[in-house]
Amino acid sequence: MHKSMARYMFAVFTILIMLLFQSCIQADPELPQNNEKQEQMDANPDLADGVNEQTGQLISISSVARKVKPSVVGISTLLTVRDTRYWDDTQVVEGIGSGVIVDQTGLILTNEHVVAGDPDEITVVLDNGRELNGRTLWMDAVLDMAIVKVDADDLPQATLGSVKRLQVGDAAVAIGTPLGLQFQHTVTLGIISALNRTVRIPTERGQNFMEDLIQTDASINPGNSGGPLVNIFGEVVGINTVKITSAEGIGFAIPIDVAKPIIKRFVTEGTFVTPYIGIVGFDKEIASHIKKQDGMKNGIYVVNIDEKGPAYKAGIRKDDVITGVAGKRVNTMLDLRMAIYSSKVNQAIGINIIRGGRSMDIQVVLAKKPYQS
């Protein structure tokens, strides 16, 4: 009985040894391939996280963050403010924001409110901790966008995408400096909650509407302003801006498309002078809600006009509907701004309008924006 049990145990043990040996033999041919694959992944970080070769989509959020973070900067400002209630009482106010490098020569896109007020100092903190002095080249309060320049070469610039590729429900990644530089390069994940949002913003000149905004539930806190909103391809699709403080999970970003003509002009010519048409317009959704223009099928409804501006001088009036600019169809204020910013001051452009059901073509000579805030 004992001998039978011993033989049985020996047979089982022998079979297990053979199976283990066979599995090792079968695994051996794969080892060189695994080593080769590891070497490829070490040489190409994107491959380590995986890239869909057909779509270019980065498979993991870590790969998106790795691609974009080197181009994201922290921005701190120092502004001396005089208290008008006292003769000699001054206070130094520190501001914190974010930005993204859009050209390797040191062009940084951020929000206007991050660098507003002509700060005494602008310090740009790179991903590697290096600090550079910055200066403002251009800003626009209505767009809440600004271009800051640092003197450096070969900086890691971001890849710019387009809002036109976005769909509600797409993944969205926000990167920035919430609450202070100690939290620099914080990455938060959410989705594209809505597109073409319009938000009413109080300004020193009264109420302003920010249109065509991207809405996201990716966490955006004070200090994230000016940082990028990124799609799953690792492309910047927006610049994070205002947040509705009375609600949770509602943040907004300015579509990157409106900044592209501005960036291009700085890269090619070294400067950008904002062209001005002199209208306030709503797209059909906002016009139908605010002005009850239910009959609009497309175009931009002219709700107000600067009587000293180019559009009025050319014959455009309130209640006209702009349907085309410089040969391009326009249905949103984003479309209109992109067409205007792709043109130059003193350039004559053709504008198609609908007035009383009749189509008209008008030539408008663009002017320089009367103020730069």
CORPERA-V217856 format. One record per residue. N is the residue number from 1. RES is the residue in one small letter. SS is DSSP state (A for helix, B for strand, O for the rest). BURIAL is I if it has 16 or more other ideal C-beta (glycine too) atoms within 10 Angstrom, else O. D_CENTER is the distance of its C-alpha to the mean C-alpha in Angstrom with 1 decimal. Layout:
<<N & RES & SS & BURIAL & D_CENTER> <N & RES & SS & BURIAL & D_CENTER>>
This chain:
<<1 & m & O & O & 79.9> <2 & h & A & O & 78.3> <3 & k & A & O & 78.5> <4 & s & A & O & 76.8> <5 & m & A & O & 74.0> <6 & a & A & O & 73.6> <7 & r & A & O & 73.5> <8 & y & A & O & 70.9> <9 & m & A & O & 68.6> <10 & f & A & O & 69.1> <11 & a & A & O & 68.1> <12 & v & A & O & 64.9> <13 & f & A & O & 64.0> <14 & t & A & O & 64.7> <15 & i & A & O & 62.5> <16 & l & A & O & 59.6> <17 & i & A & O & 60.0> <18 & m & A & O & 60.1> <19 & l & A & O & 56.9> <20 & l & A & O & 55.1> <21 & f & A & O & 56.3> <22 & q & A & O & 55.4> <23 & s & A & O & 51.8> <24 & c & A & O & 51.5> <25 & i & A & O & 52.9> <26 & q & A & O & 50.4> <27 & a & A & O & 47.5> <28 & d & A & O & 48.6> <29 & p & A & O & 47.4> <30 & e & A & O & 43.8> <31 & l & A & O & 43.6> <32 & p & A & O & 43.2> <33 & q & A & O & 40.4> <34 & n & A & O & 38.6> <35 & n & A & O & 38.9> <36 & e & A & O & 37.7> <37 & k & A & O & 34.6> <38 & q & A & O & 33.9> <39 & e & A & O & 34.2> <40 & q & A & O & 31.7> <41 & m & A & O & 29.2> <42 & d & A & O & 29.8> <43 & a & A & O & 29.1> <44 & n & O & O & 25.9> <45 & p & A & O & 23.8> <46 & d & A & I & 21.7> <47 & l & A & O & 25.1> <48 & a & A & I & 26.1> <49 & d & A & I & 23.5> <50 & g & O & O & 23.9> <51 & v & B & I & 22.2> <52 & n & O & O & 23.1> <53 & e & O & O & 24.7> <54 & q & O & O & 24.6> <55 & t & O & O & 21.0> <56 & g & O & O & 19.3> <57 & q & O & I & 18.0> <58 & l & B & I & 18.1> <59 & i & O & O & 20.6> <60 & s & O & O & 19.9> <61 & i & A & I & 17.0> <62 & s & A & O & 18.7> <63 & s & A & I & 18.1> <64 & v & A & I & 14.4> <65 & a & A & I & 14.4> <66 & r & A & I & 16.9> <67 & k & A & I & 15.0> <68 & v & A & I & 11.7> <69 & k & A & I & 13.4> <70 & p & O & I & 15.3> <71 & s & O & I & 12.4> <72 & v & B & I & 11.2> <73 & v & B & I & 13.5> <74 & g & B & I & 15.1> <75 & i & B & I & 16.0> <76 & s & B & I & 19.3> <77 & t & B & I & 21.1> <78 & l & B & O & 24.8> <79 & l & B & I & 26.0> <80 & t & B & O & 29.6> <81 & v & B & O & 30.5> <82 & r & B & O & 34.0> <83 & d & O & O & 35.6> <84 & t & O & O & 37.5> <85 & r & O & O & 40.0> <86 & y & O & O & 41.5> <87 & w & O & O & 42.4> <88 & d & O & O & 41.2> <89 & d & O & O & 38.8> <90 & t & B & O & 35.4> <91 & q & B & O & 32.6> <92 & v & B & O & 29.9> <93 & v & B & O & 26.6> <94 & e & B & O & 24.1> <95 & g & B & I & 20.4> <96 & i & B & I & 17.8> <97 & g & B & I & 14.0> <98 & s & B & I & 11.4> <99 & g & B & I & 9.6> <100 & v & B & I & 8.6> <101 & i & B & I & 11.3> <102 & v & B & I & 10.6> <103 & d & B & I & 14.4> <104 & q & O & O & 17.3> <105 & t & O & I & 19.2> <106 & g & O & I & 17.3> <107 & l & B & I & 14.6> <108 & i & B & I & 11.9> <109 & l & B & I & 8.9> <110 & t & B & I & 9.0> <111 & n & O & I & 10.2> <112 & e & A & I & 13.5> <113 & h & A & I & 15.3> <114 & v & A & I & 14.8> <115 & v & A & I & 17.0> <116 & a & O & I & 18.9> <117 & g & O & O & 22.7> <118 & d & O & O & 23.4> <119 & p & O & I & 23.5> <120 & d & O & O & 26.5> <121 & e & B & O & 24.5> <122 & i & B & I & 21.0> <123 & t & B & I & 20.9> <124 & v & B & I & 18.1> <125 & v & B & I & 18.8> <126 & l & O & I & 18.0> <127 & d & O & I & 17.9> <128 & n & O & O & 21.6> <129 & g & O & O & 22.5> <130 & r & O & O & 23.2> <131 & e & B & O & 22.8> <132 & l & B & I & 22.3> <133 & n & B & O & 22.9> <134 & g & B & I & 20.1> <135 & r & B & O & 20.6> <136 & t & B & I & 18.6> <137 & l & B & I & 18.7> <138 & w & B & I & 17.1> <139 & m & B & I & 15.7> <140 & d & B & I & 15.6> <141 & a & O & I & 16.3> <142 & v & O & I & 16.0> <143 & l & O & I & 12.4> <144 & d & O & I & 11.9> <145 & m & B & I & 10.4> <146 & a & B & I & 12.4> <147 & i & B & I & 13.2> <148 & v & B & I & 15.3> <149 & k & B & I & 17.7> <150 & v & B & I & 19.7> <151 & d & O & O & 22.8> <152 & a & O & O & 22.4> <153 & d & O & O & 22.5> <154 & d & O & O & 21.4> <155 & l & O & I & 18.4> <156 & p & O & O & 16.3> <157 & q & O & I & 13.3> <158 & a & O & I & 10.3> <159 & t & O & O & 10.6> <160 & l & B & I & 8.3> <161 & g & O & I & 8.7> <162 & s & O & O & 9.1> <163 & v & A & I & 9.1> <164 & k & A & O & 12.8> <165 & r & A & O & 13.3> <166 & l & O & I & 12.2> <167 & q & O & O & 15.2> <168 & v & O & O & 16.0> <169 & g & O & O & 17.0> <170 & d & O & O & 14.8> <171 & a & B & I & 14.0> <172 & a & B & I & 10.7> <173 & v & B & I & 10.3> <174 & a & B & I & 9.0> <175 & i & B & I & 10.1> <176 & g & B & I & 11.3> <177 & t & O & I & 14.6> <178 & p & O & I & 16.0> <179 & l & O & O & 19.3> <180 & g & O & O & 20.0> <181 & l & A & O & 20.0> <182 & q & A & O & 22.3> <183 & f & A & O & 19.6> <184 & q & O & I & 17.2> <185 & h & O & I & 15.0> <186 & t & B & I & 15.5> <187 & v & B & I & 14.2> <188 & t & B & I & 14.2> <189 & l & B & O & 14.5> <190 & g & B & I & 14.5> <191 & i & B & O & 14.1> <192 & i & B & I & 12.5> <193 & s & B & I & 15.0> <194 & a & B & O & 14.8> <195 & l & B & I & 13.2> <196 & n & B & I & 14.0> <197 & r & B & I & 14.8> <198 & t & B & I & 16.3> <199 & v & B & I & 16.8> <200 & r & B & O & 19.6> <201 & i & B & O & 18.9> <202 & p & B & O & 21.9> <203 & t & B & O & 21.9> <204 & e & O & O & 24.8> <205 & r & O & O & 25.4> <206 & g & B & O & 25.6> <207 & q & B & O & 23.5> <208 & n & B & I & 20.2> <209 & f & B & I & 18.3> <210 & m & B & I & 14.6> <211 & e & B & I & 14.3> <212 & d & B & I & 12.5> <213 & l & B & I & 10.2> <214 & i & B & I & 9.1> <215 & q & B & I & 11.6> <216 & t & B & I & 11.7> <217 & d & O & I & 14.6> <218 & a & O & I & 13.0> <219 & s & O & I & 14.5> <220 & i & O & I & 12.7> <221 & n & O & I & 15.3> <222 & p & O & O & 16.1> <223 & g & O & I & 14.8> <224 & n & O & I & 11.4> <225 & s & O & I & 10.3> <226 & g & O & I & 8.0> <227 & g & O & I & 7.1> <228 & p & B & I & 4.4> <229 & l & B & I & 4.7> <230 & v & B & I & 6.9> <231 & n & O & I & 9.6> <232 & i & O & I & 13.2> <233 & f & O & I & 13.4> <234 & g & O & I & 11.4> <235 & e & O & I & 8.8> <236 & v & B & I & 5.1> <237 & v & B & I & 4.5> <238 & g & B & I & 1.9> <239 & i & B & I & 3.0> <240 & n & B & I & 6.1> <241 & t & B & I & 9.1> <242 & v & B & I & 12.5> <243 & k & B & I & 14.4> <244 & i & O & O & 17.7> <245 & t & O & O & 20.1> <246 & s & O & O & 23.0> <247 & a & O & O & 21.6> <248 & e & O & O & 20.6> <249 & g & O & O & 17.7> <250 & i & O & I & 15.8> <251 & g & B & I & 12.3> <252 & f & B & I & 9.8> <253 & a & B & I & 6.1> <254 & i & B & I & 6.0> <255 & p & B & I & 5.8> <256 & i & O & I & 4.8> <257 & d & A & I & 8.6> <258 & v & A & I & 9.9> <259 & a & A & I & 9.0> <260 & k & A & I & 10.7> <261 & p & A & I & 14.2> <262 & i & A & I & 13.8> <263 & i & A & I & 12.9> <264 & k & A & O & 15.7> <265 & r & A & I & 18.1> <266 & f & A & I & 17.7> <267 & v & A & O & 18.3> <268 & t & A & O & 21.2> <269 & e & A & O & 22.8> <270 & g & O & O & 21.7> <271 & t & O & O & 21.0> <272 & f & O & I & 19.4> <273 & v & O & O & 21.4> <274 & t & O & I & 19.7> <275 & p & B & I & 21.8> <276 & y & B & I & 23.1> <277 & i & O & I & 24.7> <278 & g & O & I & 25.6> <279 & i & B & I & 25.0> <280 & v & B & I & 23.4> <281 & g & B & I & 22.8> <282 & f & B & I & 22.1> <283 & d & B & I & 21.5> <284 & k & A & I & 24.3> <285 & e & A & O & 23.3> <286 & i & A & I & 22.9> <287 & a & A & I & 25.9> <288 & s & A & O & 28.0> <289 & h & A & O & 27.3> <290 & i & A & O & 27.7> <291 & k & O & O & 30.0> <292 & k & O & O & 31.7> <293 & q & O & I & 31.1> <294 & d & O & O & 31.9> <295 & g & O & O & 33.1> <296 & m & O & I & 29.8> <297 & k & O & O & 29.0> <298 & n & O & O & 26.0> <299 & g & O & I & 24.7> <300 & i & B & I & 23.7> <301 & y & B & I & 26.3> <302 & v & B & I & 27.1> <303 & v & B & I & 27.6> <304 & n & B & O & 28.3> <305 & i & B & I & 28.9> <306 & d & O & I & 29.6> <307 & e & O & O & 33.3> <308 & k & O & O & 33.0> <309 & g & O & I & 29.9> <310 & p & A & I & 29.9> <311 & a & A & I & 29.6> <312 & y & A & I & 32.6> <313 & k & A & O & 34.6> <314 & a & A & I & 34.1> <315 & g & O & O & 35.4> <316 & i & O & I & 32.4> <317 & r & O & O & 33.2> <318 & k & O & O & 31.9> <319 & d & O & O & 32.0> <320 & d & O & I & 31.3> <321 & v & B & I & 28.8> <322 & i & B & I & 26.7> <323 & t & B & I & 26.4> <324 & g & B & I & 25.7> <325 & v & B & I & 24.4> <326 & a & O & I & 25.5> <327 & g & O & O & 26.7> <328 & k & B & O & 23.5> <329 & r & B & O & 23.6> <330 & v & O & I & 21.3> <331 & n & O & I & 20.9> <332 & t & O & I & 17.9> <333 & m & A & I & 16.9> <334 & l & A & I & 13.7> <335 & d & A & I & 16.4> <336 & l & A & I & 18.5> <337 & r & A & I & 16.0> <338 & m & A & I & 15.1> <339 & a & A & I & 18.9> <340 & i & A & I & 19.7> <341 & y & A & I & 17.3> <342 & s & O & I & 18.6> <343 & s & O & I & 22.0> <344 & k & O & O & 23.8> <345 & v & O & O & 25.8> <346 & n & O & O & 29.4> <347 & q & O & O & 28.5> <348 & a & B & O & 30.1> <349 & i & B & I & 28.2> <350 & g & B & O & 29.6> <351 & i & B & I & 28.5> <352 & n & B & I & 30.0> <353 & i & B & I & 30.8> <354 & i & B & I & 32.9> <355 & r & B & O & 35.4> <356 & g & O & O & 38.1> <357 & g & O & O & 37.5> <358 & r & B & O & 38.0> <359 & s & B & O & 35.6> <360 & m & B & O & 35.5> <361 & d & B & O & 34.0> <362 & i & B & I & 33.3> <363 & q & B & O & 32.6> <364 & v & B & I & 30.3> <365 & v & B & O & 30.2> <366 & l & O & I & 26.9> <367 & a & B & I & 27.4> <368 & k & B & O & 25.6> <369 & k & O & I & 23.7> <370 & p & O & O & 26.4> <371 & y & O & O & 24.5> <372 & q & O & O & 21.7> <373 & s & O & I & 20.8>>
